[in-house]
Amino acid sequence: MALSPLHSLRLSAFLLAAVPWTALHAQASSYTVSHRFKLGGDGGWDYLAFDTTGHRLFITRGTHVIVVDPDKGTQIGDIPNTPHAHGVALAPTFGRGFVTDAGDTSVTIFDLKTLAVLGKVKVDVDDDAILYEPATRRVVTMNGDANSATVLDPAAGKVVTTIKLPGGPEFAVSDFHGTVFANLEDKSAVVQIDVAEGKVVKQWPLAPCEKPSGLGIDRVHHRLFSGCHNNVMAISDYDAGKVIATVPIGPGVDANLFDPGTQLAFSSNGGDGTLTVVRETSPSAFSVAANVPTQRGARTMALDPATHTIYTVTADFGPPPPEGGRPKPLPGTFVLLVVSPTK
C-alpha cells in the first residue's frame, strides 16, 4: 500500500530517530560550490523552494516565479503575474503550489504539473513566508506588516481564518503535527501556532538574538534554528520554549535550514557571501563545522534532502545608492549556486 506524504514524513522521522549518533556524525560537514549556473534576467529575488517529487527548483523573481532544472541550471517554466513575490509553498497532496504576492496582497495558486495559474485569493497585508502544513492539510502565510498569519484551504482556494500574532512574522516551519513556529523579527522572539485551533499557544524570547529571519527545524529532537541579524544562530528547545544555545554566523542572514539526514544546520549569509554549517553533535551541543564561501548576496536557499545539496542564488551588484539602502543587482548577472557536500 502506498504511503501518504504525511505518513512518509513520519516514517522518515522514526527511522532517523533510530540511527545512532555516531553514524550521523560520520556524515561529511564540508561543502563547496560545485556549480555556478547563470540564469540571467532582471530584478531581485527572495525565497527558493525545492520540489522533491518533480526535482525542480522554484525561485521568486519579483514579478514572476521561475522554475529551474537544478542539475542542468536551465529554466524549464515560469509562473507570471506574481507582483512582489516572496515565497512558494508546494502541496503535492493537492497537486497545487502557492505564491505570496505582497504587491497585491494575494496568493497565486498554480497547478504543480502544468504550472498553469488556477486563481488568486486575497490575504492580509505584506504576505511573505508561506508553507504547507501536512497534518492539518492547510497552507499558512506569514503577513509581516499585518502581524498575522492567514490559513488557507488549498483545495477550495479560500481563506479559513486569519490569526493575530504578537509581532511581525518572518520565516516559519511546521512540526508536521499541526503546529507552526515563526520568528517574530520585531520582537526577537518565536511564536508557536496551533493551526487547527487558529490561535497562538506559546511565545518565547530569543535573546541574545536580535531581528531573527531564517528558521530551520529538527523535528526528531524538537529544535529550532533562528538566524539573527546580530550574527548569531539561536537554537531553541521548542518543547521547553527557550533558547538552549547560540553559535556565530556570518552577516546578512535571511534563511536557515536543518538537514535531518546529516544533523547539520545551515545559515546563508548574504552580507559576506558565506554558508555557515553548524553540527548538532547531541540535542544540546552545537558547533560551527565550516564557513563555506559562496558569493555576496546569497542570502536565501533550499535543500535537496536526498543528496544533501544546498541551492542558493545571487547576482553582481552596482554601487550602493547615495540615499542608502541595498545596492541594485546588475541586469543579466543572476546566478544559481549549487553547494554540494564534499566526498
C-alpha positions, 0 to 999 in steps of 0.5 A, spaced: 500 500 500 502 506 498 504 511 503 501 518 504 506 524 504 504 525 511 505 518 513 512 518 509 514 524 513 513 520 519 516 514 517 522 518 515 522 521 522 522 514 526 527 511 522 532 517 523 530 517 530 533 510 530 540 511 527 545 512 532 549 518 533 555 516 531 553 514 524 550 521 523 556 524 525 560 520 520 556 524 515 561 529 511 560 537 514 564 540 508 561 543 502 563 547 496 560 550 490 560 545 485 556 549 480 555 556 478 549 556 473 547 563 470 540 564 469 540 571 467 534 576 467 532 582 471 530 584 478 531 581 485 529 575 488 527 572 495 525 565 497 527 558 493 523 552 494 525 545 492 520 540 489 522 533 491 517 529 487 518 533 480 526 535 482 525 542 480 527 548 483 522 554 484 525 561 485 521 568 486 523 573 481 519 579 483 514 579 478 514 572 476 516 565 479 521 561 475 522 554 475 529 551 474 532 544 472 537 544 478 542 539 475 542 542 468 541 550 471 536 551 465 529 554 466 524 549 464 517 554 466 515 560 469 509 562 473 507 570 471 503 575 474 506 574 481 507 582 483 512 582 489 513 575 490 516 572 496 515 565 497 512 558 494 509 553 498 508 546 494 502 541 496 503 535 492 497 532 496 493 537 492 497 537 486 497 545 487 503 550 489 502 557 492 505 564 491 505 570 496 504 576 492 505 582 497 504 587 491 497 585 491 496 582 497 494 575 494 496 568 493 497 565 486 495 558 486 498 554 480 497 547 478 504 543 480 504 539 473 502 544 468 504 550 472 498 553 469 495 559 474 488 556 477 486 563 481 488 568 486 485 569 493 486 575 497 490 575 504 492 580 509 497 585 508 505 584 506 504 576 505 511 573 505 513 566 508 508 561 506 508 553 507 504 547 507 502 544 513 501 536 512 497 534 518 492 539 518 492 539 510 492 547 510 497 552 507 499 558 512 502 565 510 506 569 514 503 577 513 509 581 516 506 588 516 499 585 518 502 581 524 498 575 522 498 569 519 492 567 514 490 559 513 488 557 507 484 551 504 488 549 498 483 545 495 477 550 495 482 556 494 479 560 500 481 563 506 479 559 513 481 564 518 486 569 519 490 569 526 493 575 530 500 574 532 504 578 537 509 581 532 511 581 525 512 574 522 518 572 518 520 565 516 516 559 519 516 551 519 511 546 521 512 540 526 508 536 521 503 535 527 499 541 526 503 546 529 507 552 526 513 556 529 515 563 526 520 568 528 517 574 530 523 579 527 520 585 531 520 582 537 526 577 537 522 572 539 518 565 536 511 564 536 508 557 536 501 556 532 496 551 533 493 551 526 487 547 527 485 551 533 487 558 529 490 561 535 497 562 538 499 557 544 506 559 546 511 565 545 518 565 547 524 570 547 530 569 543 535 573 546 541 574 545 538 574 538 536 580 535 531 581 528 531 573 527 529 571 519 531 564 517 528 558 521 530 551 520 527 545 524 529 538 527 523 535 528 526 528 531 529 532 537 524 538 537 529 544 535 529 550 532 534 554 528 533 562 528 538 566 524 539 573 527 541 579 524 546 580 530 550 574 527 548 569 531 544 562 530 539 561 536 537 554 537 531 553 541 528 547 545 521 548 542 518 543 547 521 547 553 520 554 549 527 557 550 533 558 547 538 552 549 544 555 545 547 560 540 553 559 535 556 565 530 554 566 523 556 570 518 552 577 516 546 578 512 542 572 514 535 571 511 534 563 511 536 557 515 535 550 514 536 543 518 538 537 514 535 531 518 539 526 514 546 529 516 544 533 523 547 539 520 544 546 520 545 551 515 545 559 515 546 563 508 549 569 509 548 574 504 552 580 507 559 576 506 557 571 501 558 565 506 554 558 508 555 557 515 554 549 517 553 548 524 553 540 527 548 538 532 553 533 535 547 531 541 540 535 542 544 540 546 551 541 543 552 545 537 558 547 533 560 551 527 563 545 522 565 550 516 564 557 513 563 555 506 564 561 501 559 562 496 558 569 493 555 576 496 548 576 496 546 569 497 542 570 502 536 565 501 536 557 499 533 550 499 535 543 500 535 537 496 534 532 502 536 526 498 543 528 496 544 533 501 545 539 496 544 546 498 541 551 492 542 558 493 542 564 488 545 571 487 547 576 482 553 582 481 551 588 484 552 596 482 554 601 487 550 602 493 545 608 492 547 615 495 540 615 499 542 608 502 539 602 502 541 595 498 545 596 492 541 594 485 543 587 482 546 588 475 541 586 469 543 579 466 548 577 472 543 572 476 546 566 478 544 559 481 549 556 486 549 549 487 553 547 494 554 540 494 557 536 500 564 534 499 566 526 498 
